[in-house]
Amino acid sequence: MAVLAAAALLAASCGGNGKKLLPNVSGKAGEVIVVINQSEWEGELGEGIRELLASDCPFLPQKEPLYTLVNISPSNFTNIFQIHRNLLLVNIDHNVDSARVEYRTDVWAHPQCVINIAASDSGTALSLIESQGKTIQGMLEQAERDRIIANSKQYEESSLRPVVNKFAGGSPYFPAGYKLKKQTDDFMWIAYDTQILQDIFVYKYPASGKDDFTPENLVAKRNEFLKNNVPGMFENTYMTTSNITMPSVEYLKYKGREFAEMRGFWEVYNDYMGGPFVSHAFYSQDGKEIIVLEAFVYAPKYDKRNYLREVESILYSFEWNNSERKN
């Protein structure tokens, strides 16, 4: 169809020795424009796309979709939509001889994520979405994360990274507005507190052995540090891990750094405050300590998906304080 042909033409025009000057992307964070015929959108193919990208975001207290989807028909896919930050272009045409999913960046704008799905029929397209679903999700998540990290680096609160580097041997990039709220020998609290709390803890403790990153040990250490360092508003109240839903732990590798990513809910013991958190736990460069970066959100009157994605992306910006990093 014309949509995919135009995408290919514009992508090619960005090559060569010159660089095409592109406008900044438009659209809201967490939003994806899906360009697809209305009949396909209302059928099984559209349902498959919604199940993949608009299912419930995990570990949020209220239901929120992973992404907010906006359906546009190919005939309405004009310039105003072409510069959107995230595009999913679905081409169903019996002339397509090779079903495929193509991933592109900066086709019409910068920094833009464009995913093209081409198939001869809707059943084949649905099979592609099911087989490459994790990759599609990952491309969109990385695009959202990279935009936040780029913003953090451009508008960095430069006073913080040297302090965290000295404490942990490395540091994330903290955007303007973050402030050091508390520091001890083994714990740091870096806060961005407005009507909404988007705070980050950094803490460390001696490595003990093969069970360092089990869910039980990670939760136990988390509770120990928070009880000692994060009091509530009233006497005998403090932050802890909610046991209503046990946290999930996934073992990941990102830009050469291996870590255990834990997601769950925090709450205040003997009080009614709570919200989502995500943490990264990994070995120090000498292997003698466990370093934990943790982000949490408190936004009782607001949707939390984008706020958590923002502060979580700061964790992903972590860099060691030297050029030699473990692979």
N, C-alpha and C positions, 0 to 999 in steps of 0.2 A: 504493500500500500504506500501512499504518498508519504505517510508519517515516517516509516522506516527509511524510505529512499532519501527523504530530506535529512534525516539524522546521519545517514552514511555520508551524504554529500558535505554536510557541515563539518563532520568529524574529519573528513579528508582535507577540507580547506584549512584546518588548523595545523596540518603537518607542514613539511618542508622546512626551509630555513627561517621563515618568518613566523611570528606568533600572532594569532588572531586576538585582537583586543575584545574582551568579553565584558558584558555588564555584570554587576553583582546579582546573585540569585535573589529571587523573591520568595514569598510564602512564609508560613509559620513553621517553627521548629516542630518536628514530629509529624509533618504533613507530607503525604504522597499523592501526586496526581496520577490517576490511572486512566490512560487513553485507550478506550475499548468501545466497541459498538454496544449500544444499549441492550440489544437482545442477548449478547454474550454476558454482559454485566449482570443481567437479571437471571441468567441461567446457572448451570453447574460450574462453569468456568469462573464467573464472578463470585460464586459462593466459595470456590477454592481459594481465590485471591483474598477474600475477606477472612477466611479461616487462617490463612498464613500470616497476614499483616494486620488484621484488626481483631485478633483474639485478645483475651485479657492479658494485660501486662502483669507479669508475676510479682508477688510480694508488694502489692499496693493495697491499702485498707479499703478503698472503694474500687469498683470496676472502672478501668480505663483501658482503651485499646493500645496495642503496641504502637500503631500509627493511625493517624486520622486520614482516611481515604476520601479523595474527591474524584468522582467519575466525570470524565470529559469525553464526548464522542470525537472521533477523528476529524469530522468536518468542523468542529468547534475548537480544534487545537490550534489556536492562533498565537501571535507573538506574545500576548500577555501571559499565556500559560507556558510557553516554551522556555521562559527564563526561570521557571520554578526550581527550587532546590532539589527536589526528588521527583523523578519521572519514571513511570512504568508504562511502556508502550507495548501494546498487545496487537499483533498483526495476524489475523486469521484469513488465509487466502489459499485456495486450492492450488495456486501456481507455486507456492513455497515448496521447493524440492528437498530441503534439508531443515528439519526442525531444530531450533537452536535458541539459546539464551545468550545474549551479548551484553557485556558490562562496559560502560563508557563513562568518562568524566568530562565535564566542561565542554559539552556540545554546543549549547546556546548561551551559557552563563557560567560564572565561576563563584564559588566552588560547587559544582553540580554533579549529581549522581543520576545517570540515565541507564535504565535496564530495558533492553529490547527482547521481547519474546515473539518468535516467528514460528508458525506451524500451519499445516494445510487444513486442519480442522480443530475444533474446540477440545475434543477428547485428547488429541496429541498435546495441545497446549497445557491442558490440565495435568497430564502426566509429567511434562517438563516442570511445572510449578511444584508438583509433589516431590520429584526427584532432586530438584535443585533448591528446594525451599530454604534450607539452612544457609546456602550461599547467598540467596537473594536477601534474606534477613540480615546476614552479616555485612553485605555491601551497604545496605541502607544504614545499619547501625554504625559502621565505620565512618560513613560520610557525615552523619550527625556528630559523631565524636570528634572527627578531625576539625570540623568547623568550630566547635567549642574550644578545643586545644589551641587552634590558631588564634582565637580571640584572647585566650588566657595569656599566650606568649606576647601578643601585640600590646595588650593592656595589663601587663604583669605588675603585681605589687612587689617591686624588686627587693624590698627589705626582708621578705620572708624566706626566699629560697636559700640564701647563705646560712640562715639559722637552722633550717631543716637539714641542709647538707651536713652541717657540723654534727647534728644530732644523729642522723641515720645513714650518712655516707651517700645520700642522694636525696632528691626532692621532686615533687610535682611542681608545676607552674601554677601559681595562684593569681587569679585576676584581681584587679583593683577592687578594693572594698574589704578584702579579707584582712583580719588582724590576729596577732598572736594573743590569745586569751589566757593561756596557762601553760607553764612549762615546769617539769620536774626532771629528775635524772633519767627517767624512763618513759615519760609521757608528755605529749604536746597536744594542745587544743587550739585549733586555728578556726576562727569563727567568721561567718558572714551573716550577721543578725540584723534583719529588718523586721517586717511583719512576719516574714518567713525565715526559719533557720535552715541554712545550708552549710553545715559545719563539717570539719574534718579533724579526726584524731590521728596522731602518729604515736605508736608506742612500740617498745622493744623489750625482749626478755631472752634469757639464755636458751639456746637450742639444746634439746635433750636427746633426740634420737629419731628413730623411724616413725614414731607416732606423733610427731610435731604437728602434722597437718590433718589429723583426723577431726571430723566434725565435733566430737566430744571435747577434745583438747582445745580447739579454737574457741568454742563457746565458753568453756570454763575460764580460759585466760581472759577472754573479752569481759566476762562478768566480774572477774577479779579487778581488772583495771578500771572499769567503769564505776564499780562500787566505791573504789578508793579515790576517784578523781572527778566524777561527774555527779554532784549532788543535785537533788531536786529543790523545789521551792520551799519545802517544809522540812521539819525535823524528821529524821529517819526515812528520808526518801532519796532515791538515787536511780540512775539509769541502769537498766539490765536488759537481758534478752528475753523477749516474750516466748513462752513455751506453748502458747495456743497453737501456733503453727511452727514446727521445727525448721530452722534455717536449712537452706540447701547449700551444698558445697560442690564447686566444679573446679577441676585442675586444668589450668590454661597456660599457654605460652604466648607472649605478646612482645614483639620486638626484642627477642632474645632473653626476656625475663620470665621465668617460670614462677607461678604463684597459685595459691588456693583462693578462689573467689567465693566468698560466702555472702548470701543474701537472706534477709530475714526481717523481722519486726523488732524494734526496740520499744520498751515501755519504761515508765518510772514506777519503781516499787512503792506501794502505798499511795499512789496517786493515779490520775487518769490520762496523763500525757502518753503519746506514743506516735510511731510512724515507721517508715521503711529505712533500712540501712543496707549498705554493701561494703565489703572489706576485701582487701588484698593482703595476704600473708605470704612472706617469702624469706629466704635466707639472706643474711647480710653477705657482703662480698667475700668475707673470710669464713663464712659458714658457721660462725660461733653464736650468732644471735638470730632470732626471728624478728622481722620487722613487719608491723601491721599498719597499713593505711586504711582508714575507715571513713566513709562519708555517710551522713544521715540527714534526713529532712524532717522538719516539723512545720506543717502547713495545714492546720486543722480546718480552714475555711476554703481551701483551694484544691484543685486537681494537682497531683504530685508527680505525674510521669515526667514531665519536662524538667522540673526542679531536680528530681533524682538523677536524670540523665546528665544534667549539667554538672552536678557535683561529682558524679561517678566518673565523668570524662576527665576531671582533674586528676583522679587517681591514675588513669591511664597515661597521663602526661609525665609520669615519674621518669627521671633519668638519674643514673649514677653520677657522682661528682668527679668523674674522670673519663677519659676516652676509651679505656679498656673495660668492656662489659662482658659479663659471662654470657656465653651462647648456649 
